[in-house]
């Protein structure tokens, strides 16, 4: 497994899959004890700034995804039978 260079993109895809607006995510982060604004979260999703570990953990919890799926490229290898 290689470290995923597209963490922000993976987080954006997870949020969009859940059809969760940024406002809802920001409120959910407050429940997790984190203060972020829509601008910063948007910059993370657009890969302009990096994502801190505490934020990544909270977002994975909110989006109900495994952090390993976000952190690492897990290219699926198919076998030809």
C-alpha positions as CSV (number, residue, x, y, z in Angstrom):
1,X,0.0,0.0,0.0
2,X,1.2,3.5,-0.8
3,X,0.3,6.7,1.0
4,X,-2.7,8.3,-0.8
5,X,-1.7,11.8,-2.1
6,X,-5.4,12.6,-2.7
7,X,-6.7,12.6,0.9
8,X,-8.7,15.7,0.3
9,X,-10.3,14.3,-2.8
10,X,-11.2,11.1,-0.9
11,X,-12.9,13.1,1.9
12,X,-14.8,15.2,-0.7
13,X,-16.0,12.0,-2.4
14,X,-17.2,10.5,0.9
15,X,-19.1,13.7,1.8
16,X,-20.7,14.0,-1.6
17,X,-21.7,10.3,-1.5
18,X,-23.6,11.0,1.7
19,X,-25.0,14.2,0.2
20,X,-23.9,16.1,3.3
21,X,-23.5,19.9,3.0
22,X,-20.4,21.6,4.5
23,X,-22.7,23.3,7.0
24,X,-23.7,19.9,8.4
25,X,-20.1,18.7,8.5
26,X,-19.0,21.9,10.4
27,X,-21.8,21.3,13.0
28,X,-20.8,17.7,13.4
29,X,-17.2,18.7,13.9
30,X,-18.3,21.0,16.7
31,X,-19.9,17.9,18.3
32,X,-16.5,16.3,18.1
33,X,-14.9,19.2,19.8
34,X,-13.3,20.7,16.7
35,X,-13.7,24.2,15.3
36,X,-13.4,24.5,11.6
37,X,-15.0,26.8,9.0
38,X,-16.3,26.0,5.6
39,X,-13.4,27.7,3.9
40,X,-10.8,25.6,5.6
41,X,-12.7,22.4,5.0
42,X,-13.1,23.3,1.4
43,X,-9.4,24.0,1.0
44,X,-8.7,20.5,2.4
45,X,-11.1,18.9,0.0
46,X,-9.4,20.8,-2.9
47,X,-6.0,19.7,-1.6
48,X,-4.8,23.3,-1.1
49,X,-4.0,22.7,2.6
50,X,-3.3,19.4,4.4
51,X,-5.6,17.7,6.9
52,X,-4.6,17.3,10.5
53,X,-4.8,13.9,12.1
54,X,-7.5,14.9,14.6
55,X,-9.7,16.4,11.8
56,X,-9.2,13.3,9.6
57,X,-10.2,11.0,12.5
58,X,-13.3,13.1,13.1
59,X,-14.3,13.3,9.4
60,X,-13.9,9.5,9.1
61,X,-16.2,9.1,12.0
62,X,-18.8,11.5,10.6
63,X,-18.6,10.0,7.1
64,X,-18.5,6.4,8.6
65,X,-15.4,5.4,6.6
66,X,-12.2,3.7,7.6
67,X,-9.2,6.1,7.9
68,X,-7.0,3.5,6.2
69,X,-9.2,3.7,3.1
70,X,-8.5,7.5,3.0
71,X,-4.8,7.4,3.9
72,X,-3.7,4.6,1.6
73,X,-4.1,3.8,-2.0
74,X,-5.6,0.4,-2.1
75,X,-5.5,-0.5,-5.7
76,X,-7.6,-3.5,-6.3
77,X,-5.7,-6.2,-8.2
78,X,-7.7,-8.4,-10.4
79,X,-6.7,-11.8,-11.4
80,X,-7.3,-13.1,-14.9
81,X,-8.8,-16.5,-14.7
